[in-house]
């Protein structure tokens, strides 16, 4: 049985009540049985062992809390992914899904000079909502303790303003020779920002601006990777190098 997230509005003492889509999926699709146990999460890295009490009014599923404990599945440091908009929308769906499964804290889509797809302000909020739902489903599937935030798409200049000295900033760059292993220290920082370019990579000017802000460029090897492959590989390497 998969894990599900609940909100404070669904918590009533030691009872959690699901309606709507969650009710339908659990009761009509998965056909949960009365007395069956399921893990629910509050989205703040706290899991609850619950037992299904049954259905009331044909639209409310009741779960009684038996126990609670910290979720052990969150990385010990925060990863922010600054992802250039890829040339196809479904690639961003895949990137969101897999990066959330791996453990990112947040994803900031970025429109760069070589991004083919442009972020239209009218569509931005709708796309963000859909991508947020993808992130929630991926967080449930991978039994995360938190649902990563998927921001609306920003221009490159807007995204640069998020950079500060409190993070380790890393940029995948095809012209770099240094590997991640040769760059990062043994002890992980509190947070890491990873920048991944679009098909064709970042422009020379964008790389210069990132370096001026304190970012460190790194290589993913001799082969040129697709942007979605570069994202997954970069996150996985950072996690492995810091024993996550």
LODREN-134089 format. One record per atom (N, C-alpha, C): residue in one letter; x, y, z. Coordinates in steps of 0.1 Angstrom, whole numbers, plus 5000, padded with zeros to 4 digits. Layout:
BEGIN
AXYZ...
! end
This chain:
BEGIN
X500949885000X500050005000X500950135000X500750224991X501650344990X501350435002X502350525004X502150625014X501350745009X500550815017X499850925013X500151045022X500051165017X500251285025X498851335029X498851395041X497651465045X497951605050X496951685050X497051825055X496451845069X496751955075X496251975089X494651985088X494152035077X492652045075X492051905075X492851795073X492251665073X492551585086X493151655095X493451595108X492451645119X491851545126X490851575136X491251495149X492051545157X492551475169X493451355165X492951235167X493751115163X493051055151X492251125144X491551075132X491951165119X492251095109X492551165096X491351125086X490851225080X489651195071X490051245057X489951145047X490151175033X488851185025X488751285017X487651295008X488251314993X487351334984X487751364970X488551254964X489651304957X490551214949X491251114958X491651144970X492351044978X491350944983X490150984986X489050884990X488850794978X488650844966X488350764955X489450664952X490750704953X491850614949X491950504959X491850544972X492050444983X490850344983X489650394982X488450314984X488050244972X488050314960X487450254948X488550194939X489750244940X490850184931X491650074938X492150114950X492950024957X492149924966X490849964968X489949884976X490449844990X490849944997X491349925010X490249865019X490649775028X489749705036X489749765050X488549755057X488449805071X489449725080X490249795088X491149725096X492549725090X492649755077X493949755071X494849875075X496149855077X497049955082X497650025070X497950155071X498550235061X499350345067X500450385061X501350495066X500850625059X500650725067X500250855062X501350955067X501551065060X502651155063X502051305063X502551385073X502051515074X502851615065X503751565057X504551655049X505651735056X505851715069X506851775077X507851665082X508051565075X508951455078X508451375091X507151375093X506551285103X505551195098X505851065100X504950955095X503950915106X502850865102X501850815111X501350675107X501450585116X500850455113X499450455116X498550425107X497150445109X496350315105X495150305109X494350185106X493050245100X492650185089X491450225082X490150185089X489350285093X488150255102X486950235093X486950275081X485750255072X485350385066X484250385059X483650495051X482450545058X482250675058X481050745063X480450835052X479150835051X478450925041X478850905027X479450785024X479850745011X480850835004X481450925012X482551005006X483651045015X483750985027X484751015036X485350885042X486750875040X487450765045X488150805059X487950725069X488450755082X489650665086X490650725091X491850655095X492250695110X492450595118X492750625132X494250615134X494850715140X496350715142X496650615154X497650525151X498150425161X499450475167X500250525158X501650565162X502150665153X503250745157X503850835149X505350825151X506150865140X507550855141X508250935130X509450985132X510151065121X510250985108X510051045097X510350975084X511850975082X512350855079X513850845078X514350865063X513450905054X513850905040X514251035034X514451145042X514851275037X516351285038X517051345027X518451365028X518851455040X520151445044X520551525055X520951675051X520851705038X521051835033X520051865022X519851995019X518752035010X519352054996X518751994986X519152014972X518152094965X518552204959X517752294951X518152274936X517252234928X517552204913X517052324905X518052394898X517752494889X517752434875X516652404869X516552324857X516152414845X517052424836X516652494823X515552424816X514552504811X513452444804X513952364792X513552234792X513952154781X513152174768X513552114757X512852144744X511452074743X511151984752X509751924752X509251924766X507951954767X507251974780X507351844788X507151724781X507151604788X508451564795X509551624790X510851604796X510851664810X510251784811X510251844824X509451764834X508351704829X507551614838X508451504843X509251444834X510151334838X511251384848X511751504846X512851554854X512251584868X511051634869X510351664882X510251524889X509651434882X509351304889X510651234894X511651224886X512851154890X513651234901X513751364899X514551444909X513851434923X512451434923X511751424936X512051284942X511951184934X512251044939X513651034945X514651104939X515951104944X516151184957X515351294959X515451364971X515651514971X515351574959X515451724959X514451794968X514851904973X514051994982X513052084974X513552134963X512752224954X513252224940X512452254931X512852264917X512452404911X513352474905X513152604899X513352594884X512352584876X512552584862X513052724857X514052724848X514652844844X514652854828X514252974824X514252994809X515653054806X516452984799X517753034795X517753084780X518853134776X518953184762X518753074752X519152954755X518952844746X517752754748X516852794757X515652724760X514752744748X514252634742X513352644730X511952684735X511552614746X510252644751X510352774760X509452864758X509452984766X508352984776X508653034788X507653044798X506653154796X505453124793X504353224791X503653254805X503553374808X503053414821X501653364824X500853364813X499453314815X499353164818X500353094813X500252944815X501152894827X501952994832X502952954842X502252894855X501252954860X500552904872X499952774870X499252754858X498652624856X499652514855X500752544848X501852444846X502452404860X502652514868X503252494882X502352394890X500952414889X500052334897X500152184892X500252164879X500352034873X501651964878X502752044877X504051984881X504051964896X503352044903X503352014918X502551884921X501551854913X500851724915X501751604911X502551624901X503551524897X504551504909X504951614915X505951604926X505351534938X504051564941X503351494952X503251344950X502851304937X502751164934X504151094935X505151164931X506551104931X507051094946X506651194954X507051194968X506351074976X505051054972X504350944978X504950804974X505250794961X505750664956X507050634962X507950734964X509250714970X509250724985X508150744991X507950745006X508850855012X508750975006X509451095011X508751135024X509351225031X508751285043X508251425040X508551485028X508151615024X507751615009X506951705005X506651724991X507451844986X508351824978X509251934973X508352044966X508752164967X508052274961X508552284946X507652294937X507952324923X507552464920X508552554918X508252694916X507852714901X507252834899X506952874886X508252904878X508152904865X509352924857X509853064858X511153084860X511753214861X512753234849X512953364846X514053394836X515353364843X516353354835X517753334840X518153444850X517853564846X518153684855X517453674868X516153634868X515453624880X516053514889X516353404883X516953284891X518253324897X519053404890X520353444896X520153514909X519053584911X518853664923X518653574935X518353444933X518153354944X519553304950X520553324943X521853274947X522453364958X522953294968X523553364980X524753274984X525553334994X526753264998X526553155007X525253125011X524953025021X524852885015X524852875002X524752744995X526052714987X526252584985X527252544976X526552534962X527052614952X526452614939X527252544929X526552444922X527252364912X526552374899X527352374888X526852394875X527452284866X526652204860X527052104850X527452174837X528752154833X529252224821X530152134813X529752124800X530452024791X531852064788X532252184791X533652224788X534552214800X533952174811X534752164824X535452024824X536552014831X537251894832X537151824846X536951914856X536851864870X535551794873X535751684880X534551604884X533951654897X532751604900X532251644913X533051594924X533551474923X534351404933X535651494937X536151554927X537351634929X537051774935X535751814935X535351954939X534851954953X533951864956X533251874969X534051824981X533751874992X534451835004X533751705010X534451655020X533951525026X532651555033X532551675040X531351705048X530351785040X529151735039X528151815030X527751945037X527452045029X526952165034X525452155038X524852255044X523452245047X522552245035X523052305024X522252315012X523152324999X522552264988X523352264976X522352314965X522852394956X522052434944X522752374932X522052304924X522552244912X521852304899X522652354890X522152414878X522452324866X521352294859X521452214847X520952284835X521752284824X521352364812X520452294803X519952354793X519052294783X519852214773X519152164763X519852104751X520752214745X521952184743X522952294739X523652354750X523252334762X523952384774X523752534776X524352584787X524352724790X525252804780X524852924777X525753014769X526953054777X527953094770X529253134777X528953254786X528053344782X527753454791X527053404804X526153314803X525453254814X526453184824X527353114818X528353044826X529153154834X529553254827X530353364834X529553424845X528253454843X527453514853X527353414866X527153284863X527053194874X528353184882X529453184875X530753184882X530953304890X530553424885X530653554892X529853544905X528753464905X527953454917X528453354927X529553284923X530153184932X529953044928X529353014917X529152874913X530352804908X530452674910X531552594906X531052504895X531752504883X531452424872X532052284874X531352184869X531852044870X531551964857X532251854855X532051774844X531251644847X530451594838X529751474840X530351364831X531551384826X532251284818X532451334803X533051244796X533351274782X532151284773X531151204776X529951194767X528951314770X528351364760X527351464761X526051404764X525451444776X524251384780X523051474777X521851414775X520651494774X520351564787X519651674787X519451754799X518751674810X517751584807X517151504817X518151404823X519051344815X520051254820X521051324829X521451444824X522451524832X521851554846X520551584847X519951614860X519951494869X519451384864X519451264872X520851224877X521751224868X523151184871X523751284881X523551414880X524151504889X523651484903X522351474904X521751454918X522251324924X522251224916X522651094921X524151094926X524951164918X526351174922X526551244935X525851354936X525951434949X525551354961X524451274959X523951194970X524951084974X525451014963X526450914966X527650964973X528151074968X529451124973X529251174988X528051204992X527851245006X527051135013X527151015008X526650895015X525150905018X524450955008X522950955009X522350864999
! end
